[in-house]
């Protein structure tokens, strides 16, 4: 059976700040992120099944990523959990969509987080193959399952 890769693009808006960083990204700033999610699997062969010929319905992949990642992050502010408590309290009082993470919210660390989230909910018959997160039009980070050994 042939393995097929499916990729779906997702665009979301999010702000972050890199605590302790020695450049301008230490300040709160935002990006229009593009996330590429690629899965791999074998197309279903069952003429009586409505998903015949599909590895996974693109709509199902969209729902998985939306519920697992985008609903949390879109139009949110991602900060490290040990960010100044007064700042966190002020942001919460102003009802900002604040997400505190145990990691420095770099593009690289976000991919590791996304990979962990998606692997927990991916249907058994498909495998998460790769993720690519574009932070700007010309800068991205990638994760591949094959690199994990």
N, CA, C and O atoms as a GROMACS GRO file, in nm:
protein
  596
    1UNK      N    1   0.083  -0.119   0.000
    1UNK     CA    2   0.000   0.000   0.000
    1UNK      C    3   0.087   0.125   0.000
    1UNK      O    4   0.192   0.130   0.065
    2UNK      N    5   0.043   0.223  -0.072
    2UNK     CA    6   0.115   0.349  -0.081
    2UNK      C    7   0.083   0.439   0.038
    2UNK      O    8  -0.033   0.454   0.077
    3UNK      N    9   0.186   0.497   0.092
    3UNK     CA   10   0.169   0.598   0.198
    3UNK      C   11   0.153   0.734   0.130
    3UNK      O   12   0.222   0.765   0.033
    4UNK      N   13   0.062   0.812   0.182
    4UNK     CA   14   0.035   0.945   0.128
    4UNK      C   15   0.047   1.046   0.242
    4UNK      O   16   0.002   1.022   0.354
    5UNK      N   17   0.108   1.159   0.210
    5UNK     CA   18   0.117   1.269   0.306
    5UNK      C   19   0.011   1.373   0.271
    5UNK      O   20  -0.008   1.408   0.155
    6UNK      N   21  -0.058   1.421   0.372
    6UNK     CA   22  -0.154   1.531   0.358
    6UNK      C   23  -0.105   1.649   0.440
    6UNK      O   24  -0.058   1.631   0.552
    7UNK      N   25  -0.115   1.768   0.383
    7UNK     CA   26  -0.075   1.889   0.455
    7UNK      C   27  -0.189   1.989   0.453
    7UNK      O   28  -0.255   2.009   0.351
    8UNK      N   29  -0.211   2.051   0.567
    8UNK     CA   30  -0.313   2.155   0.580
    8UNK      C   31  -0.246   2.276   0.642
    8UNK      O   32  -0.169   2.263   0.737
    9UNK      N   33  -0.274   2.395   0.588
    9UNK     CA   34  -0.221   2.521   0.639
    9UNK      C   35  -0.320   2.586   0.733
    9UNK      O   36  -0.441   2.580   0.712
   10UNK      N   37  -0.267   2.649   0.836
   10UNK     CA   38  -0.348   2.722   0.933
   10UNK      C   39  -0.281   2.856   0.959
   10UNK      O   40  -0.159   2.862   0.978
   11UNK      N   41  -0.358   2.962   0.961
   11UNK     CA   42  -0.305   3.096   0.987
   11UNK      C   43  -0.371   3.148   1.114
   11UNK      O   44  -0.493   3.142   1.129
   12UNK      N   45  -0.288   3.199   1.205
   12UNK     CA   46  -0.342   3.255   1.328
   12UNK      C   47  -0.255   3.371   1.373
   12UNK      O   48  -0.139   3.384   1.334
   13UNK      N   49  -0.314   3.455   1.456
   13UNK     CA   50  -0.247   3.574   1.510
   13UNK      C   51  -0.215   3.547   1.656
   13UNK      O   52  -0.299   3.496   1.731
   14UNK      N   53  -0.093   3.582   1.696
   14UNK     CA   54  -0.056   3.561   1.835
   14UNK      C   55   0.060   3.654   1.871
   14UNK      O   56   0.143   3.688   1.786
   15UNK      N   57   0.064   3.693   1.996
   15UNK     CA   58   0.174   3.774   2.048
   15UNK      C   59   0.254   3.690   2.146
   15UNK      O   60   0.204   3.593   2.204
   16UNK      N   61   0.379   3.729   2.164
   16UNK     CA   62   0.464   3.665   2.264
   16UNK      C   63   0.576   3.761   2.302
   16UNK      O   64   0.591   3.867   2.242
   17UNK      N   65   0.654   3.722   2.400
   17UNK     CA   66   0.774   3.795   2.440
   17UNK      C   67   0.874   3.691   2.488
   17UNK      O   68   0.836   3.592   2.551
   18UNK      N   69   1.000   3.713   2.457
   18UNK     CA   70   1.106   3.620   2.496
   18UNK      C   71   1.179   3.676   2.618
   18UNK      O   72   1.261   3.767   2.607
   19UNK      N   73   1.146   3.621   2.731
   19UNK     CA   74   1.200   3.666   2.859
   19UNK      C   75   1.351   3.646   2.863
   19UNK      O   76   1.401   3.537   2.834
   20UNK      N   77   1.424   3.752   2.900
   20UNK     CA   78   1.569   3.742   2.913
   20UNK      C   79   1.645   3.747   2.781
   20UNK      O   80   1.768   3.740   2.782
   21UNK      N   81   1.576   3.758   2.671
   21UNK     CA   82   1.641   3.763   2.539
   21UNK      C   83   1.716   3.894   2.524
   21UNK      O   84   1.675   3.996   2.580
   22UNK      N   85   1.825   3.893   2.449
   22UNK     CA   86   1.910   4.012   2.435
   22UNK      C   87   1.880   4.094   2.310
   22UNK      O   88   1.964   4.174   2.267
   23UNK      N   89   1.763   4.076   2.252
   23UNK     CA   90   1.724   4.152   2.133
   23UNK      C   91   1.584   4.208   2.149
   23UNK      O   92   1.524   4.197   2.256
   24UNK      N   93   1.531   4.268   2.044
   24UNK     CA   94   1.400   4.334   2.052
   24UNK      C   95   1.284   4.238   2.081
   24UNK      O   96   1.178   4.283   2.124
   25UNK      N   97   1.300   4.110   2.058
   25UNK     CA   98   1.191   4.014   2.083
   25UNK      C   99   1.165   3.991   2.232
   25UNK      O  100   1.076   3.914   2.268
   26UNK      N  101   1.242   4.058   2.316
   26UNK     CA  102   1.212   4.050   2.461
   26UNK      C  103   1.086   4.131   2.493
   26UNK      O  104   1.026   4.113   2.599
   27UNK      N  105   1.048   4.222   2.402
   27UNK     CA  106   0.927   4.302   2.419
   27UNK      C  107   0.807   4.226   2.363
   27UNK      O  108   0.820   4.146   2.270
   28UNK      N  109   0.690   4.252   2.419
   28UNK     CA  110   0.569   4.190   2.367
   28UNK      C  111   0.548   4.239   2.224
   28UNK      O  112   0.550   4.359   2.196
   29UNK      N  113   0.528   4.144   2.134
   29UNK     CA  114   0.507   4.174   1.992
   29UNK      C  115   0.428   4.059   1.930
   29UNK      O  116   0.422   3.950   1.987
   30UNK      N  117   0.369   4.084   1.816
   30UNK     CA  118   0.284   3.982   1.754
   30UNK      C  119   0.331   3.940   1.617
   30UNK      O  120   0.413   4.005   1.553
   31UNK      N  121   0.276   3.828   1.574
   31UNK     CA  122   0.304   3.771   1.443
   31UNK      C  123   0.176   3.717   1.382
   31UNK      O  124   0.082   3.680   1.453
   32UNK      N  125   0.174   3.711   1.251
   32UNK     CA  126   0.074   3.634   1.178
   32UNK      C  127   0.143   3.501   1.146
   32UNK      O  128   0.220   3.491   1.051
   33UNK      N  129   0.113   3.400   1.225
   33UNK     CA  130   0.178   3.270   1.210
   33UNK      C  131   0.109   3.188   1.102
   33UNK      O  132  -0.012   3.197   1.083
   34UNK      N  133   0.186   3.107   1.032
   34UNK     CA  134   0.133   3.005   0.943
   34UNK      C  135   0.187   2.872   0.991
   34UNK      O  136   0.308   2.853   1.003
   35UNK      N  137   0.097   2.780   1.019
   35UNK     CA  138   0.134   2.647   1.065
   35UNK      C  139   0.098   2.547   0.957
   35UNK      O  140  -0.016   2.541   0.911
   36UNK      N  141   0.196   2.468   0.916
   36UNK     CA  142   0.175   2.358   0.822
   36UNK      C  143   0.176   2.228   0.901
   36UNK      O  144   0.275   2.197   0.968
   37UNK      N  145   0.069   2.152   0.894
   37UNK     CA  146   0.058   2.023   0.962
   37UNK      C  147   0.051   1.916   0.854
   37UNK      O  148  -0.039   1.916   0.770
   38UNK      N  149   0.147   1.823   0.859
   38UNK     CA  150   0.151   1.714   0.761
   38UNK      C  151   0.136   1.582   0.834
   38UNK      O  152   0.208   1.553   0.930
   39UNK      N  153   0.042   1.502   0.787
   39UNK     CA  154   0.022   1.368   0.840
   39UNK      C  155   0.055   1.268   0.729
   39UNK      O  156   0.065   1.305   0.612
   40UNK      N  157   0.072   1.142   0.768
   40UNK     CA  158   0.101   1.038   0.669
   40UNK      C  159   0.018   0.915   0.703
   40UNK      O  160  -0.002   0.881   0.820
   41UNK      N  161  -0.029   0.849   0.600
   41UNK     CA  162  -0.108   0.729   0.619
   41UNK      C  163  -0.144   0.665   0.487
   41UNK      O  164  -0.101   0.711   0.381
   42UNK      N  165  -0.221   0.560   0.495
   42UNK     CA  166  -0.265   0.485   0.377
   42UNK      C  167  -0.410   0.519   0.349
   42UNK      O  168  -0.492   0.515   0.441
   43UNK      N  169  -0.444   0.551   0.225
   43UNK     CA  170  -0.584   0.580   0.194
   43UNK      C  171  -0.675   0.460   0.225
   43UNK      O  172  -0.639   0.345   0.202
   44UNK      N  173  -0.791   0.491   0.277
   44UNK     CA  174  -0.891   0.389   0.308
   44UNK      C  175  -0.942   0.327   0.179
   44UNK      O  176  -0.972   0.397   0.082
   45UNK      N  177  -0.949   0.197   0.178
   45UNK     CA  178  -1.004   0.126   0.062
   45UNK      C  179  -1.128   0.052   0.110
   45UNK      O  180  -1.120  -0.058   0.164
   46UNK      N  181  -1.243   0.114   0.088
   46UNK     CA  182  -1.372   0.057   0.126
   46UNK      C  183  -1.479   0.134   0.050
   46UNK      O  184  -1.519   0.243   0.090
   47UNK      N  185  -1.525   0.076  -0.060
   47UNK     CA  186  -1.620   0.146  -0.147
   47UNK      C  187  -1.751   0.179  -0.077
   47UNK      O  188  -1.826   0.265  -0.125
   48UNK      N  189  -1.781   0.114   0.033
   48UNK     CA  190  -1.904   0.141   0.106
   48UNK      C  191  -1.887   0.248   0.214
   48UNK      O  192  -1.984   0.286   0.279
   49UNK      N  193  -1.766   0.297   0.232
   49UNK     CA  194  -1.737   0.396   0.336
   49UNK      C  195  -1.735   0.536   0.273
   49UNK      O  196  -1.678   0.554   0.166
   50UNK      N  197  -1.796   0.634   0.339
   50UNK     CA  198  -1.799   0.769   0.281
   50UNK      C  199  -1.661   0.834   0.268
   50UNK      O  200  -1.646   0.931   0.194
   51UNK      N  201  -1.561   0.784   0.340
   51UNK     CA  202  -1.425   0.840   0.333
   51UNK      C  203  -1.333   0.753   0.246
   51UNK      O  204  -1.211   0.761   0.257
   52UNK      N  205  -1.393   0.673   0.161
   52UNK     CA  206  -1.316   0.586   0.071
   52UNK      C  207  -1.214   0.668  -0.008
   52UNK      O  208  -1.248   0.773  -0.064
   53UNK      N  209  -1.091   0.620  -0.011
   53UNK     CA  210  -0.984   0.686  -0.086
   53UNK      C  211  -0.911   0.794  -0.009
   53UNK      O  212  -0.818   0.855  -0.062
   54UNK      N  213  -0.952   0.820   0.114
   54UNK     CA  214  -0.889   0.927   0.193
   54UNK      C  215  -0.798   0.870   0.301
   54UNK      O  216  -0.825   0.766   0.359
   55UNK      N  217  -0.688   0.942   0.326
   55UNK     CA  218  -0.606   0.913   0.444
   55UNK      C  219  -0.679   0.969   0.566
   55UNK      O  220  -0.695   0.900   0.667
   56UNK      N  221  -0.723   1.092   0.554
   56UNK     CA  222  -0.804   1.159   0.656
   56UNK      C  223  -0.874   1.275   0.586
   56UNK      O  224  -0.813   1.344   0.504
   57UNK      N  225  -0.998   1.296   0.617
   57UNK     CA  226  -1.072   1.408   0.560
   57UNK      C  227  -1.004   1.538   0.604
   57UNK      O  228  -0.974   1.556   0.722
   58UNK      N  229  -0.978   1.629   0.508
   58UNK     CA  230  -0.916   1.756   0.542
   58UNK      C  231  -0.997   1.830   0.649
   58UNK      O  232  -0.940   1.900   0.733
   59UNK      N  233  -1.129   1.817   0.646
   59UNK     CA  234  -1.214   1.879   0.747
   59UNK      C  235  -1.188   1.823   0.886
   59UNK      O  236  -1.192   1.896   0.985
   60UNK      N  237  -1.160   1.693   0.893
   60UNK     CA  238  -1.128   1.632   1.023
   60UNK      C  239  -0.994   1.681   1.075
   60UNK      O  240  -0.978   1.706   1.195
   61UNK      N  241  -0.897   1.695   0.985
   61UNK     CA  242  -0.766   1.746   1.025
   61UNK      C  243  -0.781   1.891   1.074
   61UNK      O  244  -0.720   1.929   1.174
   62UNK      N  245  -0.860   1.970   1.004
   62UNK     CA  246  -0.885   2.108   1.044
   62UNK      C  247  -0.945   2.113   1.184
   62UNK      O  248  -0.902   2.193   1.268
   63UNK      N  249  -1.042   2.028   1.211
   63UNK     CA  250  -1.108   2.026   1.342
   63UNK      C  251  -1.009   1.988   1.452
   63UNK      O  252  -1.010   2.048   1.560
   64UNK      N  253  -0.925   1.889   1.427
   64UNK     CA  254  -0.825   1.845   1.525
   64UNK      C  255  -0.731   1.959   1.561
   64UNK      O  256  -0.709   1.986   1.679
   65UNK      N  257  -0.676   2.026   1.461
   65UNK     CA  258  -0.580   2.133   1.486
   65UNK      C  259  -0.648   2.253   1.551
   65UNK      O  260  -0.592   2.316   1.641
   66UNK      N  261  -0.766   2.285   1.505
   66UNK     CA  262  -0.840   2.397   1.564
   66UNK      C  263  -0.866   2.375   1.712
   66UNK      O  264  -0.841   2.463   1.794
   67UNK      N  265  -0.916   2.257   1.747
   67UNK     CA  266  -0.950   2.227   1.886
   67UNK      C  267  -0.827   2.208   1.974
   67UNK      O  268  -0.830   2.239   2.093
   68UNK      N  269  -0.719   2.157   1.917
   68UNK     CA  270  -0.600   2.122   1.995
   68UNK      C  271  -0.503   2.239   2.012
   68UNK      O  272  -0.434   2.248   2.114
   69UNK      N  273  -0.498   2.329   1.914
   69UNK     CA  274  -0.399   2.437   1.916
   69UNK      C  275  -0.462   2.575   1.900
   69UNK      O  276  -0.444   2.663   1.984
   70UNK      N  277  -0.534   2.593   1.792
   70UNK     CA  278  -0.575   2.727   1.752
   70UNK      C  279  -0.673   2.794   1.848
   70UNK      O  280  -0.661   2.914   1.874
   71UNK      N  281  -0.767   2.720   1.902
   71UNK     CA  282  -0.862   2.781   1.996
   71UNK      C  283  -0.790   2.839   2.117
   71UNK      O  284  -0.833   2.941   2.171
   72UNK      N  285  -0.682   2.776   2.160
   72UNK     CA  286  -0.604   2.826   2.273
   72UNK      C  287  -0.521   2.949   2.236
   72UNK      O  288  -0.515   3.045   2.313
   73UNK      N  289  -0.457   2.945   2.119
   73UNK     CA  290  -0.355   3.044   2.088
   73UNK      C  291  -0.398   3.162   2.004
   73UNK      O  292  -0.343   3.271   2.019
   74UNK      N  293  -0.495   3.145   1.916
   74UNK     CA  294  -0.530   3.252   1.823
   74UNK      C  295  -0.572   3.378   1.899
   74UNK      O  296  -0.658   3.373   1.986
   75UNK      N  297  -0.510   3.489   1.864
   75UNK     CA  298  -0.531   3.619   1.926
   75UNK      C  299  -0.500   3.619   2.075
   75UNK      O  300  -0.560   3.692   2.153
   76UNK      N  301  -0.404   3.534   2.113
   76UNK     CA  302  -0.360   3.528   2.251
   76UNK      C  303  -0.221   3.586   2.268
   76UNK      O  304  -0.154   3.622   2.171
   77UNK      N  305  -0.179   3.594   2.392
   77UNK     CA  306  -0.045   3.638   2.430
   77UNK      C  307   0.022   3.523   2.504
   77UNK      O  308  -0.026   3.480   2.609
   78UNK      N  309   0.131   3.474   2.449
   78UNK     CA  310   0.203   3.360   2.506
   78UNK      C  311   0.326   3.412   2.580
   78UNK      O  312   0.415   3.474   2.522
   79UNK      N  313   0.329   3.384   2.711
   79UNK     CA  314   0.442   3.425   2.794
   79UNK      C  315   0.488   3.307   2.878
   79UNK      O  316   0.412   3.214   2.905
   80UNK      N  317   0.613   3.312   2.917
   80UNK     CA  318   0.668   3.209   3.004
   80UNK      C  319   0.600   3.219   3.142
   80UNK      O  320   0.569   3.329   3.188
   81UNK      N  321   0.578   3.105   3.206
   81UNK     CA  322   0.502   3.100   3.331
   81UNK      C  323   0.563   3.183   3.444
   81UNK      O  324   0.491   3.228   3.533
   82UNK      N  325   0.694   3.204   3.442
   82UNK     CA  326   0.756   3.281   3.550
   82UNK      C  327   0.770   3.431   3.515
   82UNK      O  328   0.855   3.500   3.571
   83UNK      N  329   0.685   3.478   3.424
   83UNK     CA  330   0.680   3.621   3.391
   83UNK      C  331   0.640   3.699   3.515
   83UNK      O  332   0.570   3.648   3.602
   84UNK      N  333   0.685   3.823   3.523
   84UNK     CA  334   0.656   3.912   3.636
   84UNK      C  335   0.508   3.903   3.677
   84UNK      O  336   0.418   3.923   3.596
   85UNK      N  337   0.486   3.873   3.804
   85UNK     CA  338   0.350   3.851   3.855
   85UNK      C  339   0.261   3.975   3.841
   85UNK      O  340   0.141   3.962   3.816
   86UNK      N  341   0.318   4.092   3.858
   86UNK     CA  342   0.238   4.215   3.844
   86UNK      C  343   0.188   4.232   3.701
   86UNK      O  344   0.074   4.271   3.678
   87UNK      N  345   0.275   4.202   3.603
   87UNK     CA  346   0.234   4.211   3.463
   87UNK      C  347   0.124   4.110   3.433
   87UNK      O  348   0.024   4.144   3.368
   88UNK      N  349   0.141   3.988   3.480
   88UNK     CA  350   0.040   3.884   3.458
   88UNK      C  351  -0.093   3.925   3.519
   88UNK      O  352  -0.198   3.910   3.456
   89UNK      N  353  -0.089   3.976   3.641
   89UNK     CA  354  -0.212   4.019   3.710
   89UNK      C  355  -0.280   4.133   3.633
   89UNK      O  356  -0.402   4.133   3.618
   90UNK      N  357  -0.203   4.229   3.586
   90UNK     CA  358  -0.259   4.341   3.510
   90UNK      C  359  -0.323   4.292   3.381
   90UNK      O  360  -0.434   4.334   3.347
   91UNK      N  361  -0.255   4.205   3.309
   91UNK     CA  362  -0.310   4.151   3.184
   91UNK      C  363  -0.440   4.075   3.208
   91UNK      O  364  -0.534   4.085   3.130
   92UNK      N  365  -0.444   4.000   3.317
   92UNK     CA  366  -0.566   3.926   3.350
   92UNK      C  367  -0.680   4.020   3.388
   92UNK      O  368  -0.795   3.998   3.350
   93UNK      N  369  -0.649   4.124   3.465
   93UNK     CA  370  -0.753   4.222   3.503
   93UNK      C  371  -0.811   4.289   3.381
   93UNK      O  372  -0.929   4.325   3.379
   94UNK      N  373  -0.728   4.307   3.278
   94UNK     CA  374  -0.774   4.371   3.154
   94UNK      C  375  -0.837   4.271   3.058
   94UNK      O  376  -0.871   4.305   2.945
   95UNK      N  377  -0.851   4.146   3.103
   95UNK     CA  378  -0.918   4.039   3.028
   95UNK      C  379  -0.847   4.003   2.897
   95UNK      O  380  -0.912   3.968   2.798
   96UNK      N  381  -0.714   4.012   2.898
   96UNK     CA  382  -0.639   3.967   2.781
   96UNK      C  383  -0.638   3.815   2.777
   96UNK      O  384  -0.644   3.749   2.881
   97UNK      N  385  -0.630   3.761   2.658
   97UNK     CA  386  -0.620   3.616   2.639
   97UNK      C  387  -0.474   3.579   2.663
   97UNK      O  388  -0.392   3.584   2.571
   98UNK      N  389  -0.443   3.544   2.785
   98UNK     CA  390  -0.307   3.519   2.830
   98UNK      C  391  -0.284   3.369   2.847
   98UNK      O  392  -0.362   3.300   2.912
   99UNK      N  393  -0.175   3.321   2.789
   99UNK     CA  394  -0.138   3.181   2.802
   99UNK      C  395   0.002   3.175   2.860
   99UNK      O  396   0.096   3.230   2.802
  100UNK      N  397   0.017   3.108   2.973
  100UNK     CA  398   0.147   3.094   3.036
  100UNK      C  399   0.201   2.954   3.010
  100UNK      O  400   0.132   2.855   3.029
  101UNK      N  401   0.326   2.948   2.965
  101UNK     CA  402   0.386   2.820   2.927
  101UNK      C  403   0.506   2.789   3.017
  101UNK      O  404   0.567   2.880   3.072
  102UNK      N  405   0.539   2.661   3.031
  102UNK     CA  406   0.657   2.625   3.108
  102UNK      C  407   0.786   2.645   3.028
  102UNK      O  408   0.895   2.617   3.078
  103UNK      N  409   0.775   2.692   2.906
  103UNK     CA  410   0.892   2.708   2.818
  103UNK      C  411   0.900   2.850   2.763
  103UNK      O  412   0.802   2.924   2.761
  104UNK      N  413   1.019   2.885   2.718
  104UNK     CA  414   1.039   3.012   2.646
  104UNK      C  415   0.960   3.002   2.515
  104UNK      O  416   0.983   2.908   2.439
  105UNK      N  417   0.868   3.094   2.486
  105UNK     CA  418   0.779   3.080   2.371
  105UNK      C  419   0.845   3.115   2.236
  105UNK      O  420   0.800   3.205   2.165
  106UNK      N  421   0.950   3.042   2.204
  106UNK     CA  422   1.014   3.055   2.074
  106UNK      C  423   0.938   2.970   1.973
  106UNK      O  424   0.858   2.884   2.009
  107UNK      N  425   0.963   2.996   1.848
  107UNK     CA  426   0.902   2.917   1.740
  107UNK      C  427   0.938   2.769   1.758
  107UNK      O  428   0.854   2.681   1.739
  108UNK      N  429   1.062   2.743   1.794
  108UNK     CA  430   1.109   2.604   1.812
  108UNK      C  431   1.035   2.534   1.924
  108UNK      O  432   0.988   2.421   1.908
  109UNK      N  433   1.024   2.600   2.039
  109UNK     CA  434   0.955   2.538   2.153
  109UNK      C  435   0.806   2.523   2.129
  109UNK      O  436   0.744   2.428   2.176
  110UNK      N  437   0.748   2.616   2.055
  110UNK     CA  438   0.606   2.604   2.022
  110UNK      C  439   0.582   2.479   1.938
  110UNK      O  440   0.483   2.410   1.957
  111UNK      N  441   0.673   2.451   1.844
  111UNK     CA  442   0.658   2.330   1.762
  111UNK      C  443   0.663   2.204   1.847
  111UNK      O  444   0.586   2.110   1.824
  112UNK      N  445   0.751   2.200   1.944
  112UNK     CA  446   0.759   2.083   2.033
  112UNK      C  447   0.628   2.067   2.110
  112UNK      O  448   0.579   1.955   2.127
  113UNK      N  449   0.573   2.178   2.157
  113UNK     CA  450   0.444   2.177   2.226
  113UNK      C  451   0.334   2.129   2.132
  113UNK      O  452   0.254   2.043   2.169
  114UNK      N  453   0.327   2.183   2.011
  114UNK     CA  454   0.224   2.144   1.914
  114UNK      C  455   0.232   1.996   1.882
  114UNK      O  456   0.130   1.927   1.874
  115UNK      N  457   0.354   1.947   1.863
  115UNK     CA  458   0.375   1.805   1.833
  115UNK      C  459   0.317   1.718   1.945
  115UNK      O  460   0.248   1.620   1.918
  116UNK      N  461   0.346   1.754   2.068
  116UNK     CA  462   0.295   1.676   2.182
  116UNK      C  463   0.143   1.680   2.189
  116UNK      O  464   0.079   1.577   2.212
  117UNK      N  465   0.086   1.797   2.170
  117UNK     CA  466  -0.060   1.810   2.173
  117UNK      C  467  -0.126   1.726   2.064
  117UNK      O  468  -0.221   1.652   2.090
  118UNK      N  469  -0.074   1.739   1.941
  118UNK     CA  470  -0.136   1.670   1.828
  118UNK      C  471  -0.120   1.519   1.836
  118UNK      O  472  -0.213   1.446   1.802
  119UNK      N  473  -0.006   1.472   1.881
  119UNK     CA  474   0.015   1.327   1.890
  119UNK      C  475  -0.087   1.261   1.984
  119UNK      O  476  -0.125   1.146   1.963
  120UNK      N  477  -0.130   1.332   2.086
  120UNK     CA  478  -0.226   1.278   2.182
  120UNK      C  479  -0.364   1.256   2.122
  120UNK      O  480  -0.440   1.172   2.170
  121UNK      N  481  -0.398   1.331   2.016
  121UNK     CA  482  -0.533   1.324   1.963
  121UNK      C  483  -0.541   1.276   1.818
  121UNK      O  484  -0.649   1.269   1.760
  122UNK      N  485  -0.428   1.243   1.760
  122UNK     CA  486  -0.426   1.199   1.620
  122UNK      C  487  -0.492   1.062   1.608
  122UNK      O  488  -0.465   0.973   1.690
  123UNK      N  489  -0.579   1.043   1.508
  123UNK     CA  490  -0.641   0.911   1.489
  123UNK      C  491  -0.534   0.803   1.471
  123UNK      O  492  -0.426   0.829   1.418
  124UNK      N  493  -0.565   0.681   1.515
  124UNK     CA  494  -0.468   0.571   1.513
  124UNK      C  495  -0.416   0.538   1.374
  124UNK      O  496  -0.301   0.495   1.361
  125UNK      N  497  -0.496   0.556   1.272
  125UNK     CA  498  -0.458   0.513   1.137
  125UNK      C  499  -0.368   0.613   1.063
  125UNK      O  500  -0.327   0.587   0.950
  126UNK      N  501  -0.339   0.727   1.127
  126UNK     CA  502  -0.247   0.823   1.066
  126UNK      C  503  -0.137   0.858   1.165
  126UNK      O  504  -0.151   0.839   1.286
  127UNK      N  505  -0.027   0.910   1.111
  127UNK     CA  506   0.085   0.949   1.195
  127UNK      C  507   0.119   1.094   1.164
  127UNK      O  508   0.115   1.137   1.048
  128UNK      N  509   0.152   1.169   1.267
  128UNK     CA  510   0.200   1.305   1.248
  128UNK      C  511   0.337   1.296   1.183
  128UNK      O  512   0.429   1.237   1.240
  129UNK      N  513   0.352   1.353   1.066
  129UNK     CA  514   0.476   1.344   0.990
  129UNK      C  515   0.567   1.464   1.013
  129UNK      O  516   0.686   1.448   1.040
  130UNK      N  517   0.510   1.586   1.004
  130UNK     CA  518   0.593   1.705   1.020
  130UNK      C  519   0.507   1.827   1.052
  130UNK      O  520   0.387   1.830   1.027
  131UNK      N  521   0.574   1.925   1.108
  131UNK     CA  522   0.513   2.055   1.137
  131UNK      C  523   0.610   2.163   1.090
  131UNK      O  524   0.732   2.149   1.104
  132UNK      N  525   0.556   2.269   1.037
  132UNK     CA  526   0.637   2.385   0.999
  132UNK      C  527   0.562   2.507   1.049
  132UNK      O  528   0.444   2.526   1.018
  133UNK      N  529   0.631   2.590   1.125
  133UNK     CA  530   0.569   2.710   1.182
  133UNK      C  531   0.642   2.832   1.128
  133UNK      O  532   0.758   2.856   1.160
  134UNK      N  533   0.570   2.908   1.044
  134UNK     CA  534   0.623   3.033   0.989
  134UNK      C  535   0.592   3.144   1.088
  134UNK      O  536   0.476   3.168   1.121
  135UNK      N  537   0.697   3.213   1.135
  135UNK     CA  538   0.678   3.324   1.227
  135UNK      C  539   0.669   3.456   1.149
  135UNK      O  540   0.600   3.549   1.190
  136UNK      N  541   0.738   3.462   1.038
  136UNK     CA  542   0.730   3.576   0.946
  136UNK      C  543   0.725   3.518   0.805
  136UNK      O  544   0.728   3.396   0.787
  137UNK      N  545   0.718   3.604   0.705
  137UNK     CA  546   0.714   3.558   0.567
  137UNK      C  547   0.840   3.483   0.526
  137UNK      O  548   0.837   3.402   0.434
  138UNK      N  549   0.951   3.511   0.595
  138UNK     CA  550   1.076   3.448   0.554
  138UNK      C  551   1.150   3.375   0.666
  138UNK      O  552   1.269   3.347   0.654
  139UNK      N  553   1.080   3.344   0.775
  139UNK     CA  554   1.143   3.273   0.887
  139UNK      C  555   1.050   3.166   0.941
  139UNK      O  556   0.934   3.193   0.972
  140UNK      N  557   1.101   3.044   0.951
  140UNK     CA  558   1.020   2.934   1.003
  140UNK      C  559   1.108   2.831   1.074
  140UNK      O  560   1.230   2.829   1.057
  141UNK      N  561   1.042   2.748   1.152
  141UNK     CA  562   1.107   2.632   1.215
  141UNK      C  563   1.029   2.509   1.172
  141UNK      O  564   0.909   2.516   1.143
  142UNK      N  565   1.098   2.394   1.168
  142UNK     CA  566   1.036   2.269   1.126
  142UNK      C  567   1.063   2.159   1.226
  142UNK      O  568   1.167   2.157   1.292
  143UNK      N  569   0.968   2.067   1.236
  143UNK     CA  570   0.984   1.945   1.314
  143UNK      C  571   0.943   1.829   1.224
  143UNK      O  572   0.841   1.834   1.156
  144UNK      N  573   1.025   1.723   1.225
  144UNK     CA  574   0.994   1.601   1.150
  144UNK      C  575   0.999   1.481   1.245
  144UNK      O  576   1.092   1.468   1.324
  145UNK      N  577   0.899   1.395   1.237
  145UNK     CA  578   0.896   1.275   1.319
  145UNK      C  579   1.021   1.190   1.295
  145UNK      O  580   1.074   1.130   1.388
  146UNK      N  581   1.067   1.184   1.172
  146UNK     CA  582   1.183   1.101   1.137
  146UNK      C  583   1.311   1.147   1.206
  146UNK      O  584   1.406   1.070   1.217
  147UNK      N  585   1.316   1.270   1.251
  147UNK     CA  586   1.436   1.322   1.320
  147UNK      C  587   1.443   1.278   1.465
  147UNK      O  588   1.544   1.298   1.531
  148UNK      N  589   1.336   1.219   1.515
  148UNK     CA  590   1.334   1.183   1.656
  148UNK      C  591   1.400   1.050   1.686
  148UNK      O  592   1.416   1.012   1.802
  149UNK      N  593   1.439   0.979   1.582
  149UNK     CA  594   1.512   0.855   1.602
  149UNK      C  595   1.429   0.748   1.653
  149UNK      O  596   1.478   0.637   1.674
   0.00000   0.00000   0.00000
